[in-house]
Amino acid sequence: MELDLTGNSALVTASSSGLGKASATALAREGANVVINGRDEDALAAAKAEIEEVAEGTVVAQPGDLTEKDDIEALVQRAVDEFGGLDHLVTSAGGPPSGPFMETTDDDWYQAFDLLVMSVVRLVREAADPLAADGGGTIVNITSRSVKEAIDGLVLSNSVRMSVIGLEKTLSRELAPEVRVNAVLPGPHETSRIEELVEQGVEHGQYESYEQGLEERSSSIPVGRLGDPMELGDTVAYLSSDRSGYINGISVPIDGGNGKSNL
C-alpha cells in the first residue's frame, strides 16, 4: 500500500534505538523527511546512518533529553526550521525501571511521570500549531500494552502510562479535525528494552536465567514469537498517513495476541 508520505515532515522522539527508531525508519522509507532524537549522540549518529540507507527523504539528528523543557522546544523548532513545518509527531520514550510497588520511591514516581507524561504534554504543546497548519497532521503516541493489562513487576509503567492514553483521547477531540491523535500499545518486541527487563527480572528472582526469561516471554504469545520492531513502525507510518484518515482517538495493541483484554 502506498502511504503517500513523500515530502511530509515528521519528528520521532527517542528514536536512536528500539521502537522509536523503527517508526522513524518506516516513515523515512515511505518518503517522509524525519527528525530523529536521542540523548546519546554516538547512538543517534549511528541510527541516522542506518535509517539513511533506506530513506527516501531527509534524515536529521537532533540530540536532546525529553525530561528537559528547553530540549523539547529546540527539538520541535529544529523540525520546523529544517522542513518548513511539521506534519507528523511520534512520541516515544524509554520505559521506567521495573520493580514492585514497595520498592519504588517518590523520586521514581516523579521521574516516571516526567519522562512518560510530561514529555508528551510538552511536545504536543510545542507542536500543536505547526501540526494544525497547512491541512493538518497527526500524532501517534507509543505507549505499552500495560495500559490495558497490568504487567507484574512494572508498577510504574502500569500506572503512569495510563495518563498518556487519557491525554491521547482528549487531544483526539480537542485538536480535531486538523490533527488526528492515536496510540499504539506494543507488547514484547525484540528491542534492548526487553533485554533490560529480562535482566532486571533475573536480578529480582523472577527468572533463573536470561535465557529462561526470554523463553517465558515468547512462550505466552499466541503467534509464537517476539515482535519485529518494524512491524510496529509500519503501523505508526500507516496511522500517520491519509490512508488512516478516519482513524482518530484509538489505541492499537501490537502484541501478537498476547493481551487477554476484550477491548
Salt bridges, closest charged atoms under 4 A:
ASP4 OD2 - ARG243 NH2 3.94
GLU50 OE1 - LYS21 NZ 3.00
GLU52 OE2 - LYS48 NZ 2.65
GLU73 OE2 - LYS69 NZ 2.49
GLU82 OE2 - ARG78 NE 2.95
GLU103 OE1 - HIS204 NE2 3.73
ASP114 OD1 - ARG122 NH1 3.21
GLU196 OE2 - ARG193 NH1 3.32
GLU231 OE2 - ARG225 NH2 2.86
ASP234 OD1 - ARG29 NH2 2.66
